[in-house]
């Protein structure tokens, strides 16, 4: 992934999970894009991430190798993954 438009397409490829309203889903995707923007610009991601849906954690992983784009100590992972 080399650009913010690529990252946006990737983030937009995830389906909204059951139980998430449109507003919550938009906020989730916006946060994922903020993380990608920081990553792509070589800047540290300074926000703390509280519990989110499992789709969010997939959004902030590089699709080619599954590595997270922000330090794992920035968020609390779901127990199932």
C-alpha positions as CSV (number, residue, x, y, z in Angstrom):
1,X,0.0,0.0,0.0
2,X,1.7,3.2,-1.2
3,X,-0.9,6.0,-1.0
4,X,-3.9,7.2,1.0
5,X,-6.3,6.5,-1.9
6,X,-5.1,2.9,-1.8
7,X,-5.6,2.8,1.9
8,X,-9.1,4.3,1.6
9,X,-10.0,1.6,-0.9
10,X,-8.7,-1.1,1.4
11,X,-10.6,0.3,4.4
12,X,-13.7,0.7,2.4
13,X,-13.5,-2.9,1.3
14,X,-14.6,-4.1,4.8
15,X,-18.3,-4.7,5.5
16,X,-19.9,-2.9,8.4
17,X,-20.3,-5.5,11.2
18,X,-23.7,-6.4,12.7
19,X,-24.6,-4.1,15.5
20,X,-22.6,-1.1,14.2
21,X,-24.7,1.8,13.1
22,X,-23.6,3.9,10.1
23,X,-22.2,6.7,12.3
24,X,-20.0,4.3,14.4
25,X,-18.8,2.6,11.3
26,X,-17.8,5.9,9.7
27,X,-15.9,6.9,12.8
28,X,-14.1,3.5,12.8
29,X,-13.1,3.9,9.2
30,X,-12.0,7.5,9.8
31,X,-9.7,6.4,12.6
32,X,-8.2,3.6,10.5
33,X,-7.5,6.1,7.7
34,X,-5.8,8.4,10.2
35,X,-3.6,5.5,11.2
36,X,-2.8,4.8,7.5
37,X,-2.0,8.5,6.9
38,X,0.4,8.6,9.7
39,X,2.0,5.3,8.6
40,X,2.3,6.4,4.9
41,X,3.8,9.8,6.0
42,X,6.3,8.2,8.4
43,X,4.8,9.9,11.4
44,X,4.0,8.3,14.7
45,X,0.4,7.6,15.4
46,X,-0.2,9.3,18.8
47,X,-3.8,8.4,19.5
48,X,-4.7,5.6,21.9
49,X,-7.2,3.1,20.5
50,X,-9.8,1.6,22.8
51,X,-11.8,-1.6,22.1
52,X,-13.1,-1.6,18.5
53,X,-14.5,-4.3,16.3
54,X,-12.3,-7.0,14.9
55,X,-12.7,-5.5,11.4
56,X,-10.9,-2.4,12.6
57,X,-7.8,-4.3,13.6
58,X,-7.7,-5.9,10.2
59,X,-8.0,-2.5,8.6
60,X,-4.8,-1.4,10.4
61,X,-2.8,-4.4,9.2
62,X,-0.8,-4.3,5.9
63,X,-2.7,-6.6,3.6
64,X,0.5,-8.1,2.1
65,X,1.9,-9.5,5.4
66,X,-0.6,-8.8,8.2
67,X,1.8,-6.6,10.1
68,X,0.2,-3.8,12.1
69,X,0.9,-0.3,10.9
70,X,0.9,1.2,14.4
71,X,2.6,-0.1,17.5
72,X,0.6,-2.8,19.3
73,X,0.9,-0.9,22.6
74,X,-1.3,1.8,21.1
75,X,-4.4,-0.4,21.3
76,X,-6.0,-3.1,23.2
77,X,-6.5,-6.2,21.0
78,X,-9.6,-8.3,21.1
79,X,-9.1,-11.5,23.0
80,X,-10.1,-13.5,19.9
81,X,-8.1,-11.6,17.6
